[in-house]
Amino acid sequence: MQTKIGYFASLEQYRPMDALEQAVRAEKVGFDSVWADDHFHPWYHENAQSAQAWAWMGAALQATKKVFMSTCITCPILRYNPGVVAQTFATLRQMYPNRVGVAVGAGEAMNEVPVTGKWPSVAERQEMTVEAVQVMRKLWESDEPVTFKGKYFVLDKAFLYTKPEDKTVPLYFSGMGPTGAKLAGMYGDHLMTVAADPATLKNVTIPKFEEGAREAGKDPSKMEHAMLIWYSVDPDPDKAVEGNRFWAGCLVPSMFKYKVYDPKEV
């Protein structure tokens, strides 16, 4: 599968209009995709932003011509209802055919706790994410109203009247550890992960993703492996390190597990 290079439009770090201009330039210079972080709180307190990703994506899609766009990452289980997530991305993909995807994951406390007060265990959030994806797919794919009663979510004769022609939205499923990677293979269209030790990616993350895909009857060779990589460029190594300090918090695995939700504490 051909390697593609995407641009991460950091809505936590830049004002939304600045990020929009970056997306336009990214398309012009040849990036294959643009990804927007879907946060309520940013990873850093000082000089930070926190624009709403879906609103920004609509503007960015209109300002560009053909580049593919997705969130990175949307949590469809707490502050967002999966039915609303399904409706939003079905709408965007109908308006901009073949240019819209969505990446989903079990979330971070800084985005969910401030507006819900809830922070279930990792295992429960992963279970909720799987059910949320099932809800989203039912709404995208069904030609009839959907009634569904799950452990966490309910649909009562719910129907999406606005859908893309292909009745789906490419879904990237976040897989950081072995369990998440396997779930990504089972329930996602593609894998979304982050830069990690190459040996872990090669020997754990990718094999678990492929194992999950095969168990679900899918061909892993036709599924993408998307990875978010942080980088900072400067002739001065110290300045290059400082340029990446904004993202230090999300490089600590425990941040995804524990109830840390105040950017001042990161």
N, C-alpha and C positions, 0 to 999 in steps of 0.2 A: 504494500500500500504506500502511495506517495506521501512523503512528509510535507506537511503544511505548517506555515508559520502564522500565528495569530498575534494580534496586538491587544494588550490588556488595558482597557480604558478605566483608570482608577478613579472611581467616583468618590472614594474616601480621601483621596489625596488632592484632587483638582476640582475647581469649580466646574459645574456641569457644562457651561459654554466652552470652557477651555478643553474639557474632555471631548466635546463634540468636534471642535476644530482638530484635535488629535486624530479622531476617528476618520475624518475626511482626508487628512494627510496620509494616514495609514493606508487607506484604500488607494490613493494616488501613487504611492511608492511601491505598492505590490503586495501588501499583507493579504493573506487569504481570508482572514476573519478578524472580528473585533468582539471582545468579551467584556462585559460590564459586571462589576461586583455588586451584588444585591444585599446591601447592608442597611441596618437601622442606625447602629453605632459604628464608628470607624475603629480601626486597630490602634489608633494613636490619638492623643487629645489635642496637642498643639498644632495650630495651622491646618486642621483637618476639615473635611467636608463629609457629607453623607446624603447625596442626592438619591431620589427614588429611581431605581434602575429601569423599571418598566416605562415610566414617563420619559426617561432619557432615551431609551431604545427607540421609541416611536419617532422622536426628533432626529436621532442619528440615522435611522433607516431612511427617512425622507431626505436627509442631507447627503446621502451616499447613493451609489447607483447599483452596485451588484455584490458588495462584500457581505459575507455571511455574518450574522450576529447572534449572540447568545448571552444569557446571564452566566455568572460564575461566582457564586452558586446561589440558587433560590432554595429556601427551606419551605416546603409546602405543607407543613404540619402544625404550626403553632400560630404565628402572627398572620399567616396566610392560610386560607382554606383551599384545599386542592381543587375544588370546583372553580374557584375564582382564578387560580393559576391556569387551569385548563382553558378557561374562557379567554383570558388575556392573551395567551400565546397562540391560540387558534385565531384570534382576531388579527394579531400582528402577522401571522403567516399567510392569512388570506389576503391581507393588504400588500404583503411583500413576499410573493411565492418563492419557495426554495431558499429563502434568505434568513430564516428564523429558526432557532433551536432554543432549548432550555436545559440548563444543567441543574440537577437537584441533589440535595444532600440532607443529612440529619441535623444540620444547623450548628450555630454557635450561640453561647449564652448571651453575648453582647447584643445580639439582634432580637432574641426572643424574650428574654427575661424582662427588659424594660417596659414592654408593652403587653405582656401576658402574665408576668409573675410566675411562669411555669418553667421548669427545667427537668424533664424526666431523665432517667438513666440512658446511657448510650444504647443499650439493647432495646429499650422501649422506643426510643426515637428512631432507631433503624427499622423496627417493626412498623411504626407509624409511617415512615417514608415509603416502605414497600406498599402499604395499603393506599397511601396517597397517590402513588404512581398508578396503581390499578384503577383508582377513581378517575384520574386524568385520562387514561387510555379509553376507558369505557365511554366517557363523554366525547372524546375525539372521534371514536370509531363507530358509535351506534347511530343507526338510522331511526331509532325509536327512543322515546323517553326512557330514562334509566332509573330503576329503583334498586337500591343497594343498601344493605345494612351490615356494616363491618364492625370491627371492634372499636374503631376510633371515629369513623366517618360514615355519614348517611347521605344517600341520594333518594329523593322522593319524586319520581316522575320528572327528573331533571333532564333537560335537553339543550344542547348548544345549537342555536339557530345560525350562528356564524361560524363557519369552519373553513379550513383550507381545502382545496380540491382533492388533495391526497388523503384527507381525513386523519392526519397525524402530524406530530411535531417531533423532530429528532430530539431524543432525550439522552442527555449525558448524565450518568449516575456516578456520584462521588464515591470513590473507594480509597480510603487512606490506609487502612489496615487490612489484614487477610479476610475478615468477615465482610467488611464493606466492599472489598474488591470482588468477592464471590457474589454478593447481592447485585453488584453492578452488572456482572455478566448475566445473571439470571433475569433481572428486571429492566435493565437499561438497554438502549440501543448502542451506546458507546461508554467507555470508561473516562472519567475525569479524576485525575489525581494531582499530586503536587510533587515538586522536585524532592527527591529523597536519595538515600544511599543507592547507587546503581545496582549493587548486589541485591538489595531488598526488592527493588523494582523487578529485576530479572528473575529472581528466585522465589519471590513471594507474591507481589502484587499482580504481575501479569499472569503467572500460572493460575492463581486463584480466580482471576477474572475469566480466563479461558475455561476453567473448570465449571464455573457457574453458567457460562454461555452454553457449553455443551450439554449440561444437565437440563437446560431449558430448550434444547433442540435447535440451538442457533450455531451458526458457523463463525467462530471467533476471528477468522481471517478477514471477514467482511466488516468487522467492528473496529472503530477507531480507538486509539489510546491517546487521549488528550492530557497534557501535563502543564500545569502552571509553574513557570520558572521566574524567580525574581532575579533581577540583575541590576547593576549600577556601573556606569562607565565614567571613568575619570583618569587622566594621566597620573594623578596622585592617589596611590592605594588607600591612604587614610580617608581621603574625601570620598572615594568610591564606597568604602565601608559605611561612612556616615550617610551617604545617599540612600542606603538600604535600611537605615535604622527604623524608618517608619513601619517596616514590615516585620520587625523583630518578634512581635507577639505571636504572629500566626505561624512562626517557625518552631514554636514550642508545642509539642503534641498535647500536653495537658490542658492547653487553652481550649481545646475542642471538647474536653470531658467535664471540666469543673465549672462552677457557677461564677465565672469572672465576667462581669458585664459593664463595668465602668472603665472607659478608656484611660482614665487617670491612673488606674491601678495596673494597667498592662506594662 
